[in-house]
Amino acid sequence: MDISRNEQRILHLLAQGGRIEIEKNESRKIASVQCLTRDGWRYPGFDLELFRKLRRKKAVSSTDGGPYRITRRGLQLVRAELDNR
């Protein structure tokens, strides 16, 4: 499965311990999303469309209403990068 560069960046951040937090509106639909690194910094360039692509590919999931984290499928899709610690 081919993954775009933006999806690859987000998966890499999540693999290093990041998370995706969502906000829902009154009708219980997702209103906004933000990707946070493991240090708590907000990653720019992450939007609802990119979040939906990752969910559709089953690369991220949430358990017990918590933040979205990378899944085993997401770890299979992510490629190694040189700046990995």
Secondary structure, 3 states (H helix, E strand, C coil): CCCCHHHHHHHHHHHCCCEEEEEECCCCCEEEEEEECCCCCEECCCCHHHHHHHHHCCCEECCCCCCEEECHHHHHHCCCCCCCC
